[in-house]
């Protein structure tokens, strides 16, 4: 049997993978030279040059004084992802309001392929850049999402993903995680006590559509010095519930 078709398919997959390896390398730092890209990707200089030429022609990469940068053309694709659900757009406004009203960092996170993805944010922390993917079990927003899953889905997640220790406070014991998720289901909000980044605490609540489907999680986080008892367990959850409810009303009535 001829393998010609399979060979062409494999070559196409390899080419696509190389293109994204180059884009990932460019994402890490701006103004990267061909020589540096060759070192970072392990690809030959001719291969890097060929892919960069195509990406530049298409507008996904731009070249300035020998350095290559991610082009704004990619914004067209990423923005479609952020607006493909009406609720994502509604959440954007509430993230801004939360940031303004609390003077803290605010985020809206959704789950994709078992990871938390930042869709909207207020604040300049690099760790929360739009599109960043983070372990669900280390985030208040991520734990809110996990709390919406049934026990079998959570166990499958733990078996597949594991519970990596991001900080000394990250939950790494499955039994402790299950207990934590039960608490979240009971009280309706999650707390992150320096579990993703030392010195930062956070609070998050689920956001539902009018059909009671989980849209994502709305969260606020900041320095541990400000996130104390009443603020952490009363004031912020109440504010977050209000904003989550407003998103739901917006989706229901426009």
C-alpha positions as CSV (number, residue, x, y, z in Angstrom):
1,X,0.0,0.0,0.0
2,X,1.3,3.5,-0.9
3,X,2.3,5.7,2.0
4,X,2.5,8.8,-0.2
5,X,-0.6,10.4,1.4
6,X,0.5,9.7,4.9
7,X,4.0,11.2,4.2
8,X,2.4,14.4,2.9
9,X,0.1,14.6,6.0
10,X,3.1,14.0,8.4
11,X,5.1,16.7,6.5
12,X,2.2,19.1,6.8
13,X,1.8,18.5,10.6
14,X,5.6,19.0,11.0
15,X,5.5,22.3,9.1
16,X,2.6,23.5,11.2
17,X,4.3,22.6,14.4
18,X,7.5,24.4,13.4
19,X,5.5,27.5,12.6
20,X,4.0,27.6,16.1
21,X,7.3,26.8,17.7
22,X,8.6,30.0,16.1
23,X,5.5,32.0,17.2
24,X,5.9,30.7,20.8
25,X,9.5,31.8,20.8
26,X,8.6,35.2,19.5
27,X,5.9,35.5,22.2
28,X,8.4,35.1,24.9
29,X,10.4,38.1,23.9
30,X,10.2,40.9,21.4
31,X,12.7,41.8,18.7
32,X,14.2,38.3,18.4
33,X,16.8,37.8,15.6
34,X,16.9,34.8,13.3
35,X,20.1,33.6,15.0
36,X,18.4,33.7,18.4
37,X,15.2,32.0,17.1
38,X,17.4,29.2,15.6
39,X,19.0,28.7,19.0
40,X,15.7,28.7,20.9
41,X,13.8,26.4,18.6
42,X,16.6,24.1,17.5
43,X,15.5,24.5,13.9
44,X,18.0,25.3,11.1
45,X,18.5,28.9,10.1
46,X,17.1,28.2,6.6
47,X,13.9,26.7,8.1
48,X,13.4,29.6,10.5
49,X,14.0,32.1,7.7
50,X,11.5,30.4,5.4
51,X,8.8,30.3,8.1
52,X,9.4,33.9,9.1
53,X,9.2,35.0,5.5
54,X,5.7,33.4,5.2
55,X,4.5,34.7,8.5
56,X,5.7,38.2,7.7
57,X,4.0,38.2,4.3
58,X,0.8,37.2,6.0
59,X,1.1,39.9,8.6
60,X,1.4,37.6,11.6
61,X,5.0,38.7,12.2
62,X,6.7,42.0,11.6
63,X,10.4,42.7,11.1
64,X,12.2,45.8,12.5
65,X,15.9,46.4,12.2
66,X,16.7,42.7,12.1
67,X,14.4,41.8,15.0
68,X,11.1,39.9,14.6
69,X,7.9,40.7,16.6
70,X,4.4,39.2,16.8
71,X,2.2,41.2,14.5
72,X,-1.2,42.8,15.3
73,X,-2.8,40.5,12.7
74,X,-3.0,37.8,15.4
75,X,-5.3,40.1,17.4
76,X,-8.0,39.4,14.9
77,X,-7.8,35.7,15.8
78,X,-7.5,36.1,19.5
79,X,-10.3,38.6,19.7
80,X,-12.6,36.2,18.1
81,X,-11.9,33.7,20.9
82,X,-12.6,36.3,23.5
83,X,-16.0,37.3,22.0
84,X,-17.3,34.0,20.7
85,X,-19.7,33.8,23.6
86,X,-21.9,36.8,24.4
87,X,-21.1,36.4,28.1
88,X,-17.4,36.9,27.6
89,X,-18.1,40.4,26.4
90,X,-20.5,41.1,29.3
91,X,-17.8,39.9,31.7
92,X,-15.3,42.3,30.3
93,X,-17.2,45.3,31.7
94,X,-17.6,43.7,35.1
95,X,-13.9,43.0,35.4
96,X,-13.2,46.7,34.7
97,X,-15.8,47.7,37.3
98,X,-14.3,45.4,39.9
99,X,-10.8,46.8,39.3
100,X,-12.0,50.3,39.6
101,X,-14.2,49.8,42.7
102,X,-11.7,47.7,44.7
103,X,-8.4,49.1,43.4
104,X,-7.2,45.5,43.1
105,X,-6.4,43.2,40.2
106,X,-9.5,41.6,38.7
107,X,-9.9,38.7,36.2
108,X,-12.4,36.6,34.3
109,X,-11.2,33.1,33.7
110,X,-12.6,30.2,31.7
111,X,-11.6,26.5,31.5
112,X,-10.2,25.0,28.3
113,X,-8.6,21.6,28.1
114,X,-8.2,21.3,31.8
115,X,-6.5,24.7,32.3
116,X,-7.6,28.1,33.4
117,X,-7.3,30.7,30.7
118,X,-7.3,34.5,31.3
119,X,-10.0,36.0,29.1
120,X,-10.2,39.5,30.7
121,X,-8.2,41.3,33.3
122,X,-7.8,44.6,35.1
123,X,-4.3,45.3,36.3
124,X,-0.8,44.9,34.9
125,X,0.6,41.8,36.5
126,X,2.4,39.9,33.7
127,X,1.3,36.5,35.1
128,X,-2.3,37.3,34.2
129,X,-1.8,38.4,30.5
130,X,-4.7,37.6,28.3
131,X,-4.5,34.0,27.0
132,X,-2.2,32.8,29.8
133,X,-3.0,29.3,30.9
134,X,-2.6,28.3,34.5
135,X,-3.3,25.2,36.6
136,X,-6.9,25.2,37.9
137,X,-6.1,23.9,41.3
138,X,-3.8,26.8,42.2
139,X,-6.2,29.6,41.4
140,X,-9.3,30.8,43.3
141,X,-11.1,31.1,39.9
142,X,-9.8,27.6,38.9
143,X,-11.1,26.0,42.1
144,X,-14.5,27.7,41.5
145,X,-14.6,26.0,38.1
146,X,-13.5,22.6,39.6
147,X,-16.2,22.9,42.2
148,X,-18.8,22.9,39.4
149,X,-17.6,19.4,38.2
150,X,-18.9,16.2,39.7
151,X,-16.6,13.9,41.7
152,X,-15.7,11.6,38.8
153,X,-14.7,14.6,36.6
154,X,-12.5,16.0,39.4
155,X,-10.8,12.6,40.0
156,X,-10.2,12.3,36.2
157,X,-8.7,15.8,36.2
158,X,-6.4,15.0,39.1
159,X,-5.3,11.7,37.5
160,X,-4.6,13.3,34.2
161,X,-3.1,16.6,35.3
162,X,-1.8,16.0,38.7
163,X,-1.6,18.6,41.4
164,X,1.7,20.4,40.9
165,X,3.1,22.5,43.7
166,X,3.3,26.0,42.4
167,X,4.1,27.5,45.8
168,X,4.4,26.0,49.3
169,X,0.7,26.7,49.8
170,X,-0.6,25.0,46.7
171,X,-3.0,22.1,47.3
172,X,-1.2,18.9,46.2
173,X,-3.1,16.3,48.1
174,X,-6.3,15.0,46.3
175,X,-8.2,14.5,49.5
176,X,-7.5,18.1,50.6
177,X,-8.6,19.3,47.2
178,X,-11.9,17.4,47.4
179,X,-12.6,18.9,50.9
180,X,-11.8,22.3,49.6
181,X,-14.2,21.9,46.7
182,X,-16.9,20.8,49.1
183,X,-16.4,24.1,51.1
184,X,-16.5,26.1,47.9
185,X,-19.8,24.5,46.9
186,X,-21.3,25.2,50.4
187,X,-20.3,28.8,50.6
188,X,-20.4,29.8,47.0
189,X,-16.9,31.3,46.6
190,X,-13.3,30.2,46.6
191,X,-10.2,31.7,48.3
192,X,-6.6,31.5,47.0
193,X,-4.2,31.8,49.9
194,X,-0.8,32.3,48.2
195,X,-1.4,29.1,46.3
196,X,-0.3,30.4,42.9
197,X,2.0,33.3,43.9
198,X,3.6,34.1,47.2
199,X,2.3,37.2,48.8
200,X,-1.0,37.3,46.9
201,X,-4.5,36.2,48.0
202,X,-7.6,36.0,45.9
203,X,-11.4,35.4,45.9
204,X,-13.5,34.1,43.1
205,X,-17.1,33.2,42.3
206,X,-18.8,31.3,39.5
207,X,-20.6,33.1,36.7
208,X,-23.7,31.5,35.2
209,X,-25.7,32.0,32.1
210,X,-29.5,32.4,32.4
211,X,-29.7,28.7,31.6
212,X,-27.6,27.9,34.7
213,X,-24.6,26.9,32.7
214,X,-21.2,27.8,34.0
215,X,-19.7,30.6,31.9
216,X,-16.5,31.1,33.8
217,X,-15.2,32.6,37.1
218,X,-14.9,36.2,38.2
219,X,-12.1,36.9,40.6
220,X,-10.2,39.6,42.5
221,X,-6.7,39.3,44.0
222,X,-4.1,41.4,45.7
223,X,-1.5,41.5,48.5
224,X,-2.1,39.4,51.6
225,X,-1.7,42.5,53.7
226,X,-5.0,43.8,52.4
227,X,-6.9,40.5,52.1
228,X,-7.9,40.0,55.7
229,X,-11.0,38.3,57.3
230,X,-14.0,40.5,56.7
231,X,-12.7,41.8,53.3
232,X,-11.7,38.3,52.2
233,X,-14.8,36.4,53.3
234,X,-17.6,39.0,53.3
235,X,-17.0,42.2,51.4
236,X,-15.3,40.7,48.3
237,X,-17.6,37.7,47.9
238,X,-20.6,39.9,48.1
239,X,-19.3,42.3,45.5
240,X,-18.3,39.5,43.2
241,X,-21.7,37.8,43.5
242,X,-23.3,41.1,42.6
243,X,-21.2,41.5,39.5
244,X,-21.7,37.8,38.5
245,X,-25.5,38.4,38.9
246,X,-25.3,41.5,36.7
247,X,-23.6,39.4,33.9
248,X,-26.4,36.9,34.1
249,X,-29.1,39.6,34.0
250,X,-27.4,41.2,31.0
251,X,-27.4,37.9,29.1
252,X,-31.0,37.3,29.9
253,X,-32.4,40.8,29.1
254,X,-29.7,42.6,27.2
